[in-house]
Amino acid sequence: MRCACCKIGQMEETKTTYFAELKDCYVIIENVPCMKCGQCGEVVFRNSIAEKIDDILDDLEKIVSKISIIDYSKVA
């Protein structure tokens, strides 16, 4: 699949680290499955992965105070 951003690179299945800034904290989610462009580095998540990230962030926002680092493969 060709990258929709740069139109040159090919999207490859890999894992990435997802960073989010919530109301009162920062969250780092490691090992998140994604498609990543080998040319420009654009990252795309499948809908099911994006929904799971949203669920994780909703849950963490209620309990985390500053910084949280979690492994996607252990909470998905």
URPE-V526635 format. One record per residue. N is the residue number from 1. RES is the residue in one small letter. PSI is psi in whole degrees, 0 to 359 (NA if undefined). OMEGA is omega as a letter, one per 30 degrees, with the letter a starting at -180 (none if undefined). D_FIRST is the distance of its C-alpha to the first C-alpha in Angstrom with 2 decimals. Layout:
n=N res=RES psi=PSI omega=OMEGA d_first=D_FIRST
n=N res=RES psi=PSI omega=OMEGA d_first=D_FIRST
//
This chain:
n=1 res=m psi=133 omega=a d_first=0.00
n=2 res=r psi=147 omega=a d_first=3.81
n=3 res=c psi=131 omega=l d_first=6.63
n=4 res=a psi=341 omega=a d_first=8.92
n=5 res=c psi=301 omega=a d_first=11.86
n=6 res=c psi=345 omega=l d_first=12.18
n=7 res=k psi=5 omega=a d_first=9.97
n=8 res=i psi=308 omega=a d_first=10.20
n=9 res=g psi=163 omega=l d_first=8.67
n=10 res=q psi=139 omega=l d_first=5.72
n=11 res=m psi=131 omega=a d_first=5.55
n=12 res=e psi=140 omega=l d_first=8.03
n=13 res=e psi=127 omega=a d_first=10.29
n=14 res=t psi=196 omega=l d_first=13.67
n=15 res=k psi=153 omega=a d_first=16.70
n=16 res=t psi=174 omega=l d_first=18.20
n=17 res=t psi=130 omega=a d_first=21.55
n=18 res=y psi=128 omega=l d_first=22.05
n=19 res=f psi=138 omega=l d_first=25.08
n=20 res=a psi=142 omega=l d_first=27.03
n=21 res=e psi=115 omega=l d_first=30.39
n=22 res=l psi=187 omega=a d_first=32.39
n=23 res=k psi=308 omega=a d_first=35.87
n=24 res=d psi=17 omega=a d_first=37.87
n=25 res=c psi=170 omega=l d_first=35.51
n=26 res=y psi=142 omega=a d_first=32.36
n=27 res=v psi=135 omega=l d_first=29.91
n=28 res=i psi=121 omega=l d_first=27.59
n=29 res=i psi=116 omega=a d_first=25.34
n=30 res=e psi=157 omega=l d_first=24.17
n=31 res=n psi=41 omega=l d_first=21.54
n=32 res=v psi=123 omega=l d_first=19.35
n=33 res=p psi=139 omega=a d_first=16.15
n=34 res=c psi=175 omega=l d_first=13.05
n=35 res=m psi=130 omega=a d_first=9.50
n=36 res=k psi=136 omega=l d_first=10.38
n=37 res=c psi=129 omega=l d_first=9.37
n=38 res=g psi=343 omega=a d_first=11.20
n=39 res=q psi=303 omega=a d_first=12.56
n=40 res=c psi=348 omega=l d_first=13.96
n=41 res=g psi=4 omega=l d_first=13.95
n=42 res=e psi=135 omega=a d_first=12.71
n=43 res=v psi=134 omega=l d_first=12.83
n=44 res=v psi=135 omega=l d_first=11.68
n=45 res=f psi=142 omega=l d_first=13.71
n=46 res=r psi=156 omega=a d_first=13.59
n=47 res=n psi=317 omega=a d_first=16.64
n=48 res=s psi=324 omega=l d_first=18.74
n=49 res=i psi=315 omega=l d_first=18.38
n=50 res=a psi=319 omega=l d_first=19.24
n=51 res=e psi=320 omega=l d_first=22.17
n=52 res=k psi=320 omega=l d_first=23.39
n=53 res=i psi=315 omega=l d_first=23.36
n=54 res=d psi=317 omega=l d_first=25.43
n=55 res=d psi=315 omega=l d_first=27.78
n=56 res=i psi=313 omega=a d_first=28.26
n=57 res=l psi=320 omega=l d_first=29.05
n=58 res=d psi=316 omega=a d_first=31.44
n=59 res=d psi=317 omega=a d_first=33.28
n=60 res=l psi=325 omega=a d_first=33.53
n=61 res=e psi=332 omega=a d_first=34.76
n=62 res=k psi=337 omega=a d_first=37.83
n=63 res=i psi=345 omega=a d_first=38.82
n=64 res=v psi=141 omega=a d_first=37.58
n=65 res=s psi=328 omega=a d_first=39.81
n=66 res=k psi=287 omega=a d_first=38.20
n=67 res=i psi=137 omega=l d_first=35.26
n=68 res=s psi=132 omega=l d_first=33.36
n=69 res=i psi=121 omega=a d_first=30.93
n=70 res=i psi=160 omega=l d_first=29.43
n=71 res=d psi=118 omega=a d_first=27.04
n=72 res=y psi=317 omega=a d_first=24.42
n=73 res=s psi=344 omega=l d_first=24.66
n=74 res=k psi=348 omega=a d_first=28.39
n=75 res=v psi=350 omega=a d_first=28.40
n=76 res=a psi=NA omega=none d_first=25.46
//
